[in-house]
Amino acid sequence: MVPDQGSNLAKAAKSLMLKEPFYGLFLIMMGKTWVKGLGTAGVSKTGIGVDLGIDPEFWANLTPEYRVGILKHEINSKVSLCSNA
């Protein structure tokens, strides 16, 4: 993992939770995993839950605002994934 990526993820998550609590609720329920070589971020269904996988190199190249946008996008994917189950 790239140094401070966990801190960067925590900052983006906190920003999203404070600005838009609806998304924050879903975000805290998701497992989060760094997946080297993924090339992006994405959600996957795991049993009864949903995990968020993020490529650390991909995440490192994003601005703080874009990171929040990526989290919102992936949460929307989670909602869609769960509603189609």
Contacts in CASP RR format, 6 or more apart in sequence:
PFRMAT RR
TARGET T0000
AUTHOR 0000-0000-0000
METHOD contacts of the structure
MODEL  1
MVPDQGSNLAKAAKSLMLKEPFYGLFLIMMGKTWVKGLGTAGVSKTGIGV
DLGIDPEFWANLTPEYRVGILKHEINSKVSLCSNA
1 34 0 8 1.000
1 36 0 8 1.000
1 56 0 8 1.000
2 56 0 8 1.000
2 57 0 8 1.000
2 59 0 8 1.000
2 60 0 8 1.000
5 34 0 8 1.000
5 56 0 8 1.000
5 59 0 8 1.000
5 60 0 8 1.000
8 59 0 8 1.000
8 60 0 8 1.000
8 64 0 8 1.000
8 67 0 8 1.000
9 32 0 8 1.000
9 54 0 8 1.000
9 59 0 8 1.000
9 67 0 8 1.000
11 64 0 8 1.000
11 67 0 8 1.000
12 64 0 8 1.000
12 67 0 8 1.000
12 68 0 8 1.000
12 70 0 8 1.000
12 71 0 8 1.000
13 24 0 8 1.000
13 27 0 8 1.000
13 71 0 8 1.000
15 64 0 8 1.000
15 68 0 8 1.000
16 23 0 8 1.000
16 24 0 8 1.000
16 27 0 8 1.000
16 68 0 8 1.000
16 69 0 8 1.000
16 71 0 8 1.000
16 72 0 8 1.000
17 23 0 8 1.000
17 24 0 8 1.000
17 27 0 8 1.000
17 28 0 8 1.000
19 68 0 8 1.000
20 72 0 8 1.000
23 71 0 8 1.000
23 72 0 8 1.000
23 75 0 8 1.000
24 75 0 8 1.000
26 75 0 8 1.000
26 78 0 8 1.000
26 79 0 8 1.000
27 71 0 8 1.000
27 75 0 8 1.000
29 49 0 8 1.000
29 50 0 8 1.000
30 43 0 8 1.000
30 49 0 8 1.000
30 50 0 8 1.000
30 51 0 8 1.000
30 52 0 8 1.000
30 75 0 8 1.000
30 78 0 8 1.000
31 49 0 8 1.000
31 50 0 8 1.000
31 51 0 8 1.000
31 52 0 8 1.000
32 51 0 8 1.000
32 52 0 8 1.000
32 53 0 8 1.000
32 54 0 8 1.000
33 51 0 8 1.000
33 52 0 8 1.000
33 53 0 8 1.000
33 54 0 8 1.000
34 53 0 8 1.000
34 54 0 8 1.000
34 55 0 8 1.000
34 56 0 8 1.000
35 53 0 8 1.000
35 54 0 8 1.000
35 55 0 8 1.000
36 55 0 8 1.000
36 56 0 8 1.000
36 57 0 8 1.000
37 55 0 8 1.000
37 57 0 8 1.000
38 53 0 8 1.000
38 54 0 8 1.000
38 55 0 8 1.000
38 58 0 8 1.000
39 55 0 8 1.000
39 57 0 8 1.000
39 58 0 8 1.000
40 55 0 8 1.000
40 58 0 8 1.000
41 52 0 8 1.000
41 53 0 8 1.000
41 54 0 8 1.000
41 55 0 8 1.000
41 58 0 8 1.000
41 59 0 8 1.000
41 70 0 8 1.000
41 74 0 8 1.000
42 52 0 8 1.000
42 53 0 8 1.000
42 54 0 8 1.000
42 74 0 8 1.000
42 77 0 8 1.000
43 50 0 8 1.000
43 51 0 8 1.000
43 52 0 8 1.000
43 53 0 8 1.000
43 74 0 8 1.000
43 77 0 8 1.000
43 78 0 8 1.000
43 81 0 8 1.000
44 50 0 8 1.000
44 51 0 8 1.000
44 53 0 8 1.000
45 81 0 8 1.000
45 82 0 8 1.000
45 85 0 8 1.000
50 78 0 8 1.000
50 81 0 8 1.000
50 82 0 8 1.000
52 71 0 8 1.000
52 74 0 8 1.000
52 78 0 8 1.000
59 67 0 8 1.000
59 70 0 8 1.000
62 70 0 8 1.000
END
